Amino acid sequence: MIKKGKLQITGIIFLLIGLLFEGCGVYSFTGASIPAEAKTVSVQYFPNKAQLVEPTLSPLFTDALRDIFSTQTTLEMVDKGGDLSLEGEITGYSTTPVAIQGDQTSALNRLTIKVKVRFYNKFEPEKDFDQEFSQYIDYPSEKDLSSVKSELIDQINEMITTDVFNKAVVNW
């Protein structure tokens, strides 16, 4: 049997925890910490300014970045001037041989994508940043890039957008 005093103390503890979280901003299950005043986010189109241009990369990356903010936060996506805003450009897209074997052939190739991101937080400008993010995936050299490109781009976009999201709104 639970005593009345313990039940009251438990209720008070839950109330205090709730007030603590409310005072610090908006939290989600992803660990995002967003100012309570922030209601909108804008993600501008990321043009491809890499030396080697993959035509599908800009729309795929921009959509992936918009998707992570839409699905992982309660912020409303707006075209321009969001309380949180992101802009930038794709600065690198390259494939290079790695894991050179004894016969001077490559066992693996590496697809690398680099994206320059500028993040602005209207309510916490000290969290603004201008940073390049880079990720890569190695793939077997016997596979032609055109046969694996779509899957690799999706995977790298997921890694980079997660990095950007974490840098922008997750404060571990």
C-alpha positions in Angstrom: 0.0 0.0 0.0 1.4 3.4 -1.0 1.3 6.0 1.6 -0.4 9.4 0.9 2.9 11.3 1.6 4.9 9.3 -0.9 2.3 9.9 -3.6 2.3 13.6 -3.0 6.1 13.7 -3.1 6.2 11.8 -6.4 3.6 14.2 -7.9 5.7 17.2 -6.8 8.8 15.7 -8.3 7.1 15.1 -11.7 5.7 18.7 -11.6 9.2 20.1 -10.9 10.8 18.1 -13.7 8.1 19.3 -16.1 8.7 22.9 -15.1 12.4 22.5 -15.5 12.1 21.2 -19.1 9.5 23.9 -20.0 11.8 26.7 -18.8 14.8 25.5 -20.9 13.2 25.4 -24.3 11.5 22.8 -26.5 12.9 19.3 -26.3 12.1 16.3 -28.4 12.9 12.6 -28.2 15.8 13.2 -30.6 17.6 15.4 -28.0 16.9 18.6 -29.9 17.1 21.7 -27.8 15.2 24.5 -29.6 14.4 27.9 -28.1 10.8 28.0 -26.9 10.3 31.2 -29.0 11.3 29.5 -32.2 8.3 28.4 -34.3 9.7 28.2 -37.9 12.7 26.9 -39.8 13.8 27.7 -43.3 16.2 25.7 -45.5 17.4 27.4 -48.7 18.3 25.5 -51.8 21.9 24.2 -51.7 23.4 24.8 -55.1 26.2 22.5 -56.3 29.4 24.5 -56.6 31.7 21.5 -56.6 34.2 21.1 -59.4 32.5 17.8 -60.5 28.7 18.4 -60.5 26.3 15.6 -59.9 22.9 17.0 -61.2 20.7 15.3 -58.7 22.8 16.1 -55.6 21.5 19.6 -54.9 17.8 18.8 -54.8 18.4 15.5 -52.9 20.5 17.1 -50.3 18.2 20.1 -49.8 15.2 17.8 -49.5 17.0 15.5 -47.0 17.9 18.5 -44.8 14.4 19.8 -44.9 13.0 16.4 -44.1 15.2 15.9 -41.0 14.0 19.3 -39.6 10.4 18.5 -40.4 10.4 15.0 -39.0 12.6 15.6 -35.9 11.1 18.9 -34.7 7.7 20.6 -34.4 9.0 23.7 -36.3 7.0 24.9 -39.3 9.0 24.9 -42.5 8.9 28.3 -44.2 10.4 29.5 -47.5 12.6 32.3 -46.0 13.4 34.0 -42.8 12.8 31.2 -40.4 13.6 31.6 -36.7 16.2 29.0 -37.4 17.6 29.2 -41.0 20.1 27.2 -43.0 21.8 28.0 -46.3 24.9 27.0 -48.1 26.3 25.1 -51.0 27.7 21.7 -52.0 31.5 22.3 -52.3 32.8 18.8 -53.1 31.8 15.7 -54.9 34.6 13.3 -55.8 35.5 9.7 -56.1 39.1 8.5 -55.4 40.8 5.1 -55.2 41.7 3.8 -51.8 43.0 0.5 -50.5 45.7 0.1 -53.2 46.7 -3.6 -53.6 50.1 -5.1 -54.3 49.5 -5.1 -58.1 48.8 -1.3 -57.8 45.1 -1.6 -58.4 42.5 -0.3 -56.1 40.3 -2.6 -54.1 38.0 0.2 -53.1 36.9 3.6 -54.3 35.7 6.4 -52.1 32.8 8.7 -52.8 33.1 11.9 -50.8 30.6 14.8 -50.5 31.3 18.1 -48.9 28.7 20.7 -48.0 29.2 24.2 -46.6 26.4 25.2 -44.2 25.6 28.5 -42.6 23.1 28.2 -39.7 21.4 31.2 -38.1 19.4 31.1 -34.8 17.3 34.2 -34.4 17.0 33.7 -30.6 20.4 32.3 -29.7 22.9 33.9 -32.2 25.8 32.5 -30.2 24.8 29.1 -31.7 25.2 30.4 -35.3 27.8 28.6 -37.4 29.5 28.6 -40.8 31.0 25.2 -41.3 31.9 22.6 -43.9 30.6 19.0 -43.4 32.1 16.1 -45.2 31.3 12.4 -45.3 32.3 9.5 -47.5 31.5 5.9 -48.2 33.9 3.3 -49.7 32.6 0.9 -52.4 34.2 -2.0 -54.3 36.2 -0.9 -57.3 34.7 -3.6 -59.4 31.4 -1.7 -59.2 30.8 1.1 -61.6 30.0 4.4 -59.7 26.8 4.9 -61.9 25.4 1.6 -60.6 25.8 2.5 -56.9 25.7 6.3 -57.0 22.1 6.7 -56.0 22.4 4.5 -52.9 25.7 6.1 -51.9 24.4 9.6 -52.3 21.3 8.8 -50.1 23.5 7.3 -47.4 26.0 10.2 -47.4 23.2 12.8 -47.4 21.7 11.0 -44.4 25.1 11.2 -42.6 25.7 14.9 -43.4 22.1 16.0 -42.6 22.4 14.2 -39.2 25.7 16.0 -38.6 24.1 19.4 -39.5 21.0 18.7 -37.4 23.1 17.7 -34.4 25.4 20.7 -34.7 22.4 23.1 -35.1 19.9 21.9 -32.4 21.3 19.0 -30.4 23.4 20.2 -27.5 24.9 17.1 -25.8 
